[in-house]
Amino acid sequence: MVIDKDWIKTGEGEMFTAPPPDIKLERLIEIYNTLDGLLKECLLEQSDILLKIYKDKIDKK
């Protein structure tokens, strides 16, 4: 949730606004939902590998 700037300035409208959708995350979910069980598992395994590589890179800095 994001606090609406107009609400802060004027007190009018809704206090919170929804953040914009994360298009890349929505696309990833769409892809995942079209896969069968084995391919879903493969996608998750590959994601785990990418995350480990990323974390290792961060730790080396």
C-alpha atoms as a printed R data frame, in Angstrom:
   type eleno elety resid chain resno      x       y       z
1  ATOM     1    CA   MET     A     1  0.000   0.000   0.000
2  ATOM     2    CA   VAL     A     2  1.081   3.526  -0.790
3  ATOM     3    CA   ILE     A     3 -0.119   6.650   1.013
4  ATOM     4    CA   ASP     A     4 -1.890   8.941  -1.451
5  ATOM     5    CA   LYS     A     5 -0.128  12.318  -1.798
6  ATOM     6    CA   ASP     A     6 -3.397  14.182  -2.320
7  ATOM     7    CA   TRP     A     7 -4.785  12.697   0.885
8  ATOM     8    CA   ILE     A     8 -1.733  13.987   2.765
9  ATOM     9    CA   LYS     A     9 -2.111  17.470   1.272
10 ATOM    10    CA   THR     A    10 -5.899  17.875   1.457
11 ATOM    11    CA   GLY     A    11 -7.242  15.048   3.600
12 ATOM    12    CA   GLU     A    12 -9.598  14.151   0.753
13 ATOM    13    CA   GLY     A    13 -9.942  10.866  -1.065
14 ATOM    14    CA   GLU     A    14 -8.558   7.528  -0.045
15 ATOM    15    CA   MET     A    15 -5.651   7.394   2.399
16 ATOM    16    CA   PHE     A    16 -3.977   4.505   0.590
17 ATOM    17    CA   THR     A    17 -3.614   3.672  -3.074
18 ATOM    18    CA   ALA     A    18 -2.619   0.344  -4.546
19 ATOM    19    CA   PRO     A    19  0.909   0.178  -5.939
20 ATOM    20    CA   PRO     A    20  1.201  -0.278  -9.693
21 ATOM    21    CA   PRO     A    21  1.221  -3.899 -10.816
22 ATOM    22    CA   ASP     A    22  4.567  -5.592 -11.276
23 ATOM    23    CA   ILE     A    23  4.288  -6.540 -14.951
24 ATOM    24    CA   LYS     A    24  7.301  -8.864 -14.906
25 ATOM    25    CA   LEU     A    25  6.009 -10.744 -11.881
26 ATOM    26    CA   GLU     A    26  2.583 -11.068 -13.481
27 ATOM    27    CA   ARG     A    27  4.220 -12.442 -16.647
28 ATOM    28    CA   LEU     A    28  6.245 -14.964 -14.630
29 ATOM    29    CA   ILE     A    29  3.098 -16.138 -12.848
30 ATOM    30    CA   GLU     A    30  1.301 -16.420 -16.184
31 ATOM    31    CA   ILE     A    31  4.121 -18.556 -17.601
32 ATOM    32    CA   TYR     A    32  4.241 -20.727 -14.485
33 ATOM    33    CA   ASN     A    33  0.489 -21.322 -14.585
34 ATOM    34    CA   THR     A    34  0.633 -22.557 -18.196
35 ATOM    35    CA   LEU     A    35  3.241 -25.236 -17.449
36 ATOM    36    CA   ASP     A    36  2.596 -28.828 -16.417
37 ATOM    37    CA   GLY     A    37  3.879 -30.218 -13.114
38 ATOM    38    CA   LEU     A    38  7.307 -31.320 -14.345
39 ATOM    39    CA   LEU     A    39  8.035 -28.034 -16.087
40 ATOM    40    CA   LYS     A    40  6.842 -26.069 -13.057
41 ATOM    41    CA   GLU     A    41  9.338 -28.018 -10.960
42 ATOM    42    CA   CYS     A    42 12.086 -27.289 -13.516
43 ATOM    43    CA   LEU     A    43 11.291 -23.565 -13.448
44 ATOM    44    CA   LEU     A    44 11.472 -23.534  -9.652
45 ATOM    45    CA   GLU     A    45 14.789 -25.411  -9.656
46 ATOM    46    CA   GLN     A    46 16.260 -22.980 -12.184
47 ATOM    47    CA   SER     A    47 15.014 -20.059 -10.080
48 ATOM    48    CA   ASP     A    48 16.715 -21.531  -7.010
49 ATOM    49    CA   ILE     A    49 19.971 -21.842  -8.960
50 ATOM    50    CA   LEU     A    50 19.745 -18.229 -10.172
51 ATOM    51    CA   LEU     A    51 19.053 -17.034  -6.636
52 ATOM    52    CA   LYS     A    52 22.080 -18.918  -5.299
53 ATOM    53    CA   ILE     A    53 24.313 -17.435  -8.022
54 ATOM    54    CA   TYR     A    54 22.986 -13.965  -7.203
55 ATOM    55    CA   LYS     A    55 23.525 -14.392  -3.462
56 ATOM    56    CA   ASP     A    56 27.063 -15.731  -4.021
57 ATOM    57    CA   LYS     A    57 27.835 -12.697  -6.184
58 ATOM    58    CA   ILE     A    58 26.535 -10.330  -3.488
59 ATOM    59    CA   ASP     A    59 28.536 -12.104  -0.768
60 ATOM    60    CA   LYS     A    60 31.782 -11.692  -2.744
61 ATOM    61    CA   LYS     A    61 31.434  -7.891  -2.803
